[in-house]
């Protein structure tokens, strides 16, 4: 069955106990618990870039619903859910 989660709970790296507790809490609900995989900005260039090709940052596509020290809850856009379901069915 494809993942149809509408909410994401993103947990900071190193918060293992919090991750486990959140997974248990949301079992059976349309919520996906995942680790925050961001490692900072990937670009390391010091020189100016002629123009930005992206319309907007992909990091800003989620709307934050709630947050705490170790985690954040965001609403996942329908387009992201559709992409996720498509990759799982391949």
C-alpha positions in Angstrom: 0.0 0.0 0.0 1.5 3.4 -0.9 2.3 5.9 1.8 -0.5 8.5 1.8 0.7 10.5 4.8 -0.5 14.1 4.8 1.7 15.1 7.8 5.4 14.7 8.2 7.1 14.6 11.6 10.8 15.5 11.0 13.1 14.7 13.8 16.6 16.2 14.3 19.5 13.7 14.0 20.6 12.3 17.3 17.1 12.3 19.0 16.8 8.5 18.8 14.4 8.1 21.8 12.2 11.0 20.5 12.1 9.3 17.0 11.1 6.0 18.5 8.4 7.5 20.7 6.9 9.6 17.8 6.8 6.5 15.6 4.9 4.5 18.2 2.6 7.4 18.9 1.6 7.9 15.2 1.4 4.2 14.3 -1.8 3.6 12.2 -2.3 7.3 11.5 -1.6 9.1 8.2 1.6 10.5 9.6 5.2 9.8 8.4 8.0 10.1 10.9 11.4 10.7 9.3 14.9 12.0 10.1 16.0 15.5 9.1 18.6 14.8 6.4 19.6 18.3 5.7 23.3 19.0 6.2 23.3 22.7 5.5 23.7 24.5 2.2 25.5 22.4 -0.4 26.8 25.2 -2.5 30.3 26.1 -1.5 31.1 28.7 -4.2 32.4 32.0 -3.0 32.0 33.8 -6.4 28.7 35.3 -7.5 26.3 33.1 -9.5 25.0 34.8 -12.7 21.3 33.9 -12.0 19.3 31.6 -9.8 17.8 28.8 -11.9 15.4 27.5 -9.3 12.1 29.4 -8.7 12.2 28.9 -5.0 14.0 26.8 -2.4 12.7 23.2 -2.2 13.2 23.4 1.6 10.4 25.9 1.9 7.6 23.8 0.3 6.2 22.5 3.6 3.9 24.5 5.9 5.0 24.2 9.6 2.1 23.2 11.8 3.9 22.6 15.2 7.5 22.4 16.4 9.5 21.5 19.5 13.2 21.2 20.3 13.7 17.8 18.6 11.0 17.7 15.9 8.7 19.6 13.6 5.3 18.7 12.1 4.6 19.9 8.6 1.8 19.4 6.1 3.2 17.6 3.1 2.0 19.0 -0.3 -0.2 16.7 -2.4 2.4 16.8 -5.2 5.1 15.4 -2.9 2.7 12.6 -1.7 2.0 11.7 -5.4 5.8 11.6 -6.2 6.4 9.4 -3.1 3.6 7.0 -4.0 4.8 6.8 -7.6 8.4 5.9 -6.5 7.1 3.3 -4.1 5.0 1.5 -6.8 7.9 1.2 -9.2 
